[in-house]
């Protein structure tokens, strides 16, 4: 324990002695003896917990060979096994959440049920009380360790066809790990059933062979798509912006530059049955699970926007949300909802106050040599609502190896639509990429930026410096480097999102990360990553960090 922890415990023992002195005025001697034993036992339990936490934070728990989430569960199990009675219940919930997550992504329990459990706001309270105990008994706390247990915002009623919304104000918390650089998410869920009474608000029933039409306007964003997911939360084929044919008399701005007088309408369709030999345009078939053969009974649908031209805040790309019309198998309308402007008249007031604490528990994935993961979901076979059009690339950094982390790579060009560059322009390497920092226990995006926010040097490279505010180098501008905030955590995860996944350069990056031989021109785009110190960076810039690699 550090000095602060010792001082705290000394004060607590003093209070205990005072209480015991008062108690002995009216209690037999045997009671006094028992009370001393209990106090000593509690202190030993706390010491065992703090010793285990130190072992974890020193990298002493062996998780080699385990899937990422199993590793997190093992770390929490080590703490659970030595948890004092005061936090036993909270540590149990904390551990069980990650153990269930690991089991779900491995197909051992239903993911849709597990995801609901992970989203239970009470978990923030359990984590928070564990954090309070660590601060009081182990003398270890992080800035920003406050937490708040709050119900997730109720289903909004302004646009009933789109009852759930995701933006920086509504779901930037565990377990979402969202993008907050102009990304917005809108969802609705469909139960495939011939006859069902649904009590759950915002769940729509479609009979087998029926369909749903989405009639809307192309948003002003650098990417949007419809993302149907099956009952296991695995991705079904997406319907992507550039592939959606416009309505008669309209144009698709993701294919050509529209004029001010052009209409920008489209109609997309989900058919709740198996795919035919000759599929219809603008249509996805959602009656079969991702495996291509098992009947699907539930569709979780997401309408995703990335890099909105309107900005990083809550918005729907400057257009109303699409109209939704549900048909039965005979082609009769069963429900119909008009276009709906969720952000009319100054926007919405829906906001989540749920906040997870900054926990001083190290991420087991961090190591000195670093590594890159190309998985969308912790190296697991389950998609869990990940974006099927995105290629993810992630690494884990830690203050154990340096107070800053430096990345460097050749800059990939992309159309900066916020500056007026047409999204349909072909003269760029990729459509877009964003970069975000996270912490696994808190889940929220700490900081996110778009490709257009990176500083590029004379060689066509960018340098990215990851640190908290205290360790932000003073010579960033001189080095033409870009800073991204790691927050007040011990460590974190940095994630790239590349659009589209099937882009040839993006695929070269991924193949190169995996060790395959790729063209030298593509290899330059693979980020080099190294732990460093603020002092070294300020003395010699990024070169000093890489030149002093040990």
C-alpha positions in Angstrom: 0.0 0.0 0.0 1.1 3.5 -0.5 1.3 6.2 2.2 -2.1 7.5 1.5 -3.6 4.1 1.9 -1.8 3.5 5.2 -2.9 6.9 6.5 -6.5 6.1 5.5 -6.5 2.7 7.2 -4.9 4.2 10.3 -7.7 6.7 10.6 -10.2 3.9 10.1 -8.7 1.8 12.8 -8.8 4.8 15.1 -12.5 5.1 14.6 -12.9 1.4 15.1 -11.1 1.6 18.4 -13.3 4.5 19.5 -16.5 2.5 18.7 -15.2 -0.5 20.5 -14.3 1.5 23.6 -17.9 2.8 23.8 -19.2 -0.7 23.2 -17.3 -2.3 26.0 -19.1 -0.1 28.6 -22.2 -2.2 28.1 -20.9 -5.4 26.4 -19.2 -8.4 27.9 -15.4 -8.9 27.3 -16.0 -11.7 24.8 -17.8 -9.3 22.5 -14.9 -6.9 22.5 -12.6 -9.8 21.6 -14.8 -10.8 18.7 -15.0 -7.2 17.4 -11.2 -6.9 17.3 -11.0 -10.2 15.4 -13.6 -9.0 12.8 -11.8 -5.7 12.3 -8.4 -7.5 11.8 -10.0 -10.0 9.4 -11.5 -7.2 7.3 -8.2 -5.5 7.1 -6.5 -8.7 6.0 -9.2 -9.2 3.3 -8.6 -5.6 2.0 -4.9 -6.1 1.9 -5.3 -9.4 -0.1 -7.5 -7.6 -2.5 -5.1 -4.7 -2.9 -2.2 -7.1 -3.4 -4.0 -8.9 -6.2 -4.9 -5.6 -7.8 -1.2 -4.6 -7.8 -0.3 -8.0 -9.3 -2.9 -7.3 -12.1 -1.6 -3.8 -12.7 2.0 -5.1 -12.9 0.9 -7.5 -15.6 1.1 -10.6 -13.3 -2.1 -12.4 -14.5 -1.3 -14.7 -17.3 -3.9 -14.4 -20.0 -1.8 -15.6 -22.9 -3.8 -17.8 -25.4 -7.2 -16.6 -24.1 -9.7 -14.7 -26.2 -9.8 -11.1 -25.2 -13.1 -11.2 -23.2 -12.1 -14.4 -21.5 -8.9 -12.6 -20.4 -10.9 -9.7 -19.0 -13.1 -12.3 -17.1 -10.0 -14.0 -15.7 -8.7 -10.7 -14.4 -12.0 -10.0 -12.7 -12.2 -13.5 -11.3 -8.8 -13.0 -9.6 -10.3 -9.9 -7.9 -13.6 -11.7 -7.1 -11.8 -14.6 -5.4 -10.3 -12.2 -2.9 -13.1 -9.7 -2.6 -14.0 -8.6 0.9 -17.6 -8.9 2.0 -18.2 -5.1 1.5 -17.8 -5.4 -2.3 -18.4 -9.2 -2.9 -21.8 -8.6 -4.5 -20.6 -5.8 -6.7 -17.5 -7.7 -7.9 -19.7 -10.7 -8.6 -21.9 -8.6 -10.9 -18.8 -7.0 -12.5 -17.2 -10.3 -13.2 -20.4 -12.0 -14.3 -21.0 -9.3 -16.9 -17.7 -10.0 -18.7 -18.0 -13.8 -18.2 -21.4 -13.7 -19.8 -20.1 -11.5 -22.6 -17.3 -14.0 -23.3 -19.7 -16.9 -23.3 -22.1 -15.1 -25.6 -19.5 -14.2 -28.3 -18.4 -17.9 -28.2 -22.0 -19.0 -28.8 -22.5 -20.5 -25.4 -25.5 -18.3 -24.4 -27.9 -16.0 -26.4 -26.2 -12.8 -27.3 -29.4 -10.8 -27.4 -30.1 -11.7 -23.8 -26.5 -11.0 -22.8 -26.4 -7.6 -24.5 -29.5 -6.6 -22.5 -27.7 -7.6 -19.3 -24.6 -5.7 -20.2 -26.7 -2.6 -20.8 -28.2 -2.8 -17.3 -27.4 0.6 -15.7 -26.9 -1.0 -12.3 -23.5 -2.3 -13.6 -22.2 1.3 -13.4 -23.1 1.4 -9.7 -21.3 -2.0 -9.1 -18.2 -0.8 -10.8 -18.4 2.5 -9.0 -18.6 1.0 -5.6 -15.6 -1.3 -6.4 -13.7 1.9 -7.5 -14.6 3.6 -4.2 -13.3 0.6 -2.3 -10.0 0.6 -4.2 -9.6 4.3 -3.6 -10.3 4.0 0.2 -8.5 0.8 0.9 -5.7 0.6 -1.8 -5.1 4.3 -2.0 -5.5 4.2 -5.8 -7.9 6.3 -7.8 -8.0 8.1 -11.1 -9.2 11.5 -12.1 -12.8 11.2 -13.4 -13.6 8.2 -11.2 -17.0 9.6 -10.4 -20.0 7.6 -11.6 -23.7 7.9 -12.0 -26.4 5.3 -12.2 -29.2 6.5 -14.4 -31.8 4.8 -16.5 -31.1 4.7 -20.2 -33.4 7.4 -21.9 -36.9 6.2 -22.4 -38.0 5.3 -25.9 -38.6 8.6 -27.6 -42.0 9.3 -29.1 -41.2 12.0 -31.6 -40.4 9.5 -34.3 -42.2 6.3 -33.3 -40.9 4.4 -36.3 -37.3 4.9 -35.0 -37.7 4.4 -31.3 -34.0 4.2 -30.4 -31.3 6.6 -31.2 -27.6 6.6 -30.6 -25.4 9.6 -30.5 -22.7 11.2 -28.2 -25.4 12.3 -25.8 -27.4 9.1 -25.5 -25.2 6.0 -25.6 -21.6 6.9 -25.1 -21.1 4.4 -22.3 -20.4 0.7 -21.7 -20.8 -1.6 -23.5 -21.2 0.4 -26.8 -17.7 1.7 -27.7 -19.2 4.1 -30.3 -17.8 6.5 -32.8 -18.5 10.1 -31.8 -16.9 11.9 -34.7 -20.1 12.7 -36.5 -21.6 9.2 -36.2 -25.3 8.8 -35.4 -27.3 5.6 -35.1 -31.1 5.0 -35.4 -32.7 1.7 -34.9 -35.9 -0.3 -34.9 -36.6 -4.0 -34.2 -38.9 -6.4 -36.0 -40.4 -9.7 -34.7 -41.1 -12.2 -37.5 -44.3 -13.8 -36.5 -47.6 -14.8 -38.2 -49.5 -13.8 -35.0 -48.1 -12.1 -32.0 -49.1 -9.6 -29.4 -46.1 -7.4 -28.6 -46.0 -5.5 -25.3 -42.5 -4.1 -25.8 -42.7 -0.5 -27.1 -40.9 0.0 -30.4 -41.0 -3.6 -31.5 -42.8 -4.1 -34.8 -44.4 -7.4 -36.0 -44.0 -8.6 -39.6 -45.4 -11.9 -40.7 -43.2 -14.3 -42.7 -43.2 -13.2 -46.4 -44.1 -9.7 -45.4 -41.9 -6.7 -46.0 -40.9 -3.2 -44.8 -40.2 -0.2 -47.0 -38.0 2.7 -45.9 -38.7 5.8 -48.0 -36.3 8.7 -47.3 -33.8 11.2 -48.4 -30.1 10.6 -48.8 -28.4 12.3 -45.8 -25.5 14.7 -45.9 -22.9 12.5 -44.5 -19.8 10.7 -45.8 -21.4 7.3 -45.3 -24.7 5.8 -44.5 -26.2 2.4 -44.7 -29.0 0.1 -43.5 -27.7 -2.7 -41.3 -30.0 -5.6 -40.6 -28.9 -8.1 -37.9 -30.3 -11.5 -37.2 -31.6 -12.8 -33.9 -28.1 -13.6 -32.7 -27.0 -10.0 -33.5 -24.9 -11.2 -36.4 -24.7 -9.0 -39.5 -26.9 -9.7 -42.5 -25.9 -8.1 -45.8 -26.0 -4.3 -45.6 -27.6 -1.9 -48.0 -25.0 0.8 -48.6 -25.4 4.4 -49.7 -23.7 4.1 -53.2 -25.7 1.0 -54.0 -29.1 2.4 -53.3 -30.9 3.3 -56.5 -32.7 6.6 -56.3 -36.4 7.0 -56.9 -37.6 8.0 -60.3 -36.7 11.7 -60.8 -34.2 11.7 -58.0 -30.4 11.3 -58.0 -28.0 9.5 -55.6 -25.4 12.0 -54.4 -23.1 9.2 -53.5 -22.8 8.5 -57.2 -23.0 12.0 -58.7 -22.9 15.6 -57.7 -26.6 16.8 -57.4 -27.8 20.3 -58.3 -29.8 22.4 -55.9 -33.0 21.5 -57.7 -32.5 17.7 -57.7 -34.7 15.5 -55.6 -32.7 13.1 -53.4 -35.3 10.3 -52.5 -34.8 6.6 -52.4 -36.9 3.5 -51.3 -35.2 0.6 -49.5 -36.8 -2.7 -48.6 -36.5 -5.6 -46.2 -38.3 -8.8 -47.2 -38.9 -11.2 -44.3 -38.2 -14.4 -46.1 -35.2 -16.2 -47.7 -33.3 -14.6 -50.6 -34.6 -15.6 -54.1 -32.4 -16.5 -57.0 -32.9 -13.1 -58.5 -33.1 -10.5 -55.7 -34.8 -7.2 -56.3 -32.8 -3.9 -56.3 -32.6 -1.9 -53.0 -33.7 -5.0 -51.1 -32.3 -7.2 -48.4 -33.8 -10.6 -47.4 -33.9 -11.1 -43.6 -35.9 -14.2 -43.0 -32.8 -16.4 -42.7 -29.9 -16.1 -40.2 -26.3 -15.2 -41.2 -25.6 -18.9 -41.6 -27.8 -18.9 -44.7 -30.1 -21.7 -43.6 -31.5 -21.3 -40.1 -34.9 -19.5 -39.8 -34.6 -16.0 -38.4 -37.2 -14.8 -36.0 -36.0 -11.3 -35.0 -34.3 -8.4 -36.9 -32.4 -5.7 -35.1 -32.1 -2.9 -37.7 -29.6 0.0 -37.6 -29.5 3.0 -39.9 -25.9 4.3 -39.5 -24.5 7.7 -40.5 -20.7 8.4 -40.3 -19.0 11.7 -40.6 -22.1 13.7 -40.8 -21.7 17.0 -42.7 -23.8 18.7 -39.9 -21.1 18.1 -37.3 -20.1 15.8 -34.5 -23.2 16.3 -32.4 -26.6 14.6 -32.5 -28.1 14.9 -36.0 -29.6 12.9 -38.8 -27.5 14.2 -41.6 -29.7 17.3 -42.3 -32.8 15.3 -43.5 -35.7 13.7 -41.7 -35.7 10.1 -40.7 -37.2 7.8 -43.4 -40.9 6.9 -43.6 -41.6 3.3 -42.6 -44.4 1.1 -44.1 -45.0 -2.5 -43.0 -46.8 -4.9 -45.3 -48.1 -8.4 -44.7 -47.4 -11.3 -47.0 -50.5 -10.4 -49.1 -49.2 -6.9 -49.7 -51.6 -5.1 -47.4 -50.3 -2.2 -45.2 -50.4 -3.1 -41.6 -48.6 -0.1 -40.2 -47.4 3.2 -41.7 -45.2 6.0 -40.3 -44.4 9.2 -42.2 -41.0 10.9 -42.5 -40.0 12.4 -39.2 -37.6 15.3 -38.5 -36.2 14.3 -35.1 -34.1 17.4 -34.8 -36.6 20.0 -36.0 -36.9 23.3 -34.0 -33.5 23.1 -32.3 -33.1 19.4 -31.8 -33.9 16.9 -29.1 -33.6 16.8 -25.4 -33.0 13.1 -25.0 -29.7 12.6 -23.1 -28.2 9.8 -21.0 -26.7 10.7 -17.6 -25.4 7.2 -17.1 -21.6 7.3 -16.3 -19.2 4.5 -15.6 -16.2 5.2 -13.4 -12.5 5.4 -14.3 -11.3 2.2 -12.7 -7.6 1.7 -11.8 -7.6 -1.9 -13.2 -5.1 -2.6 -16.0 -6.2 -3.9 -19.4 -4.6 -7.4 -19.7 -4.2 -6.9 -23.5 -1.5 -4.2 -23.2 2.0 -5.3 -23.7 5.3 -3.5 -24.4 5.7 -4.9 -27.9 2.2 -3.9 -28.9 0.0 -5.7 -31.4 -2.8 -4.9 -33.9 -6.2 -6.6 -33.9 -8.3 -6.6 -37.0 -11.4 -7.9 -35.3 -14.7 -6.1 -35.1 -15.6 -7.7 -31.8 -12.7 -8.7 -29.5 -11.5 -11.5 -31.8 -14.9 -13.3 -31.3 -16.9 -15.0 -34.0 -20.1 -13.1 -33.1 -20.6 -9.7 -34.8 -22.7 -8.2 -32.0 -24.0 -5.4 -34.2 -20.6 -4.3 -35.5 -20.5 -2.5 -38.8 -20.2 -5.0 -41.6 -18.9 -2.3 -44.0 -16.1 -1.2 -41.7 -12.7 -2.7 -41.3 -11.6 -2.3 -37.7 -8.0 -2.0 -36.6 -7.1 -1.7 -32.9 -4.2 -1.6 -30.5 -4.0 -1.3 -26.7 -1.6 1.2 -25.0 -0.6 1.5 -21.4 1.1 4.0 -19.1 3.1 1.1 -17.8 5.4 1.5 -20.8 5.4 5.2 -21.3 3.3 8.3 -20.5 2.5 8.8 -24.2 2.0 6.5 -27.2 3.1 7.5 -30.7 1.7 6.3 -34.1 2.9 7.2 -37.5 1.7 6.3 -41.0 1.3 7.5 -44.5 -1.9 9.6 -44.8 -4.8 8.0 -46.6 -6.7 10.6 -48.6 -10.5 10.9 -48.3 -13.2 13.4 -49.4 -13.7 16.0 -46.7 -17.3 16.6 -47.3 -17.5 19.1 -44.5 -15.3 21.3 -46.6 -17.5 20.9 -49.6 -15.7 18.1 -51.4 -18.3 15.9 -53.1 -18.8 12.5 -51.5 -19.0 11.0 -55.0 -15.5 12.2 -56.0 -13.4 9.2 -57.1 -10.0 10.7 -56.6 -9.3 9.5 -53.1 -7.8 6.5 -51.4 -10.8 5.7 -49.2 -14.2 7.0 -48.4 -13.3 7.8 -44.8 -11.6 6.6 -41.6 -12.0 7.7 -38.0 -9.8 7.1 -35.0 -11.1 6.8 -31.4 -9.8 6.1 -27.9 -11.6 3.9 -25.4 -11.2 2.2 -22.0 -12.7 -1.3 -21.7 -14.3 -0.9 -18.3 -15.9 2.5 -19.0 -16.9 1.7 -22.6 -17.3 5.3 -23.7 -15.4 7.0 -26.5 -12.9 9.3 -24.9 -12.0 11.1 -28.1 -12.7 10.5 -31.7 -11.5 12.3 -34.9 -11.9 12.1 -38.6 -9.2 11.6 -41.2 -9.5 15.3 -42.1 -8.5 16.4 -38.6 -5.0 14.8 -38.9 -2.0 17.0 -39.5 0.1 15.9 -42.4 3.8 16.7 -42.8 5.9 17.4 -45.9 6.4 13.7 -46.5 2.7 13.0 -46.6 2.7 11.2 -43.2 0.8 11.9 -40.0 2.0 11.5 -36.4 -0.6 10.7 -33.8 0.2 11.2 -30.1 -2.0 9.5 -27.5 -1.9 10.8 -23.9 -3.8 12.5 -21.2 -3.9 16.3 -20.9 -1.1 16.4 -18.4 1.3 14.6 -20.7 0.3 16.4 -23.9 3.7 17.4 -25.5 4.3 21.1 -26.1 5.9 20.7 -29.5 2.9 19.1 -31.4 2.6 21.9 -33.9 6.3 22.0 -34.6 6.3 18.2 -35.2 3.1 18.5 -37.3 1.6 15.9 -34.9 -2.0 15.4 -33.9 -3.0 14.8 -30.3 -5.8 12.5 -29.2 -6.9 12.3 -25.6 -6.5 9.0 -23.7 -8.5 10.4 -20.7 -7.5 9.8 -17.1 -7.1 6.0 -17.5 -4.2 3.6 -16.9 -4.5 2.3 -20.4 -6.8 2.2 -23.4 -7.7 1.0 -26.8 -7.2 3.0 -30.0 -9.4 1.9 -32.9 -9.4 2.8 -36.6 -12.6 2.5 -38.6 -11.9 2.2 -42.3 -14.7 2.6 -44.9 -15.1 0.5 -46.9 -13.9 -2.9 -45.7 -13.4 -4.2 -49.3 -11.3 -1.2 -50.4 -8.1 -2.7 -51.9 -5.7 -0.4 -49.9 -7.6 -1.2 -46.7 -7.3 -4.9 -47.4 -3.6 -4.5 -48.0 -3.3 -2.8 -44.6 -5.0 -5.7 -42.9 -3.1 -8.4 -44.8 0.1 -6.5 -44.0 -0.8 -6.4 -40.3 -1.3 -10.2 -40.4 2.1 -10.7 -41.9 1.3 -11.2 -45.6 3.4 -9.7 -48.3 1.8 -6.6 -49.7 2.9 -3.8 -52.2 5.4 -1.4 -50.6 3.1 1.5 -51.6 0.4 0.0 -49.3 2.8 -0.9 -46.5 3.4 2.8 -45.8 -0.2 3.1 -44.7 0.2 0.6 -41.8 0.6 2.6 -38.6 3.8 2.1 -36.7 3.2 2.3 -32.9 5.5 2.8 -29.9 5.3 3.7 -26.3 7.3 6.8 -25.5 7.7 9.6 -22.9 6.6 13.2 -23.1 10.2 14.3 -22.4 11.7 12.3 -25.2 9.1 13.5 -27.7 9.7 17.1 -26.7 13.5 16.7 -27.0 13.5 15.0 -30.4 10.0 14.5 -31.7 8.6 11.3 -33.1 12.0 10.3 -34.5 13.5 10.2 -31.0 10.7 7.9 -29.9 11.3 5.4 -32.7 15.1 5.7 -32.7 15.2 4.9 -29.0 13.1 1.8 -29.3 14.5 -0.9 -27.0 
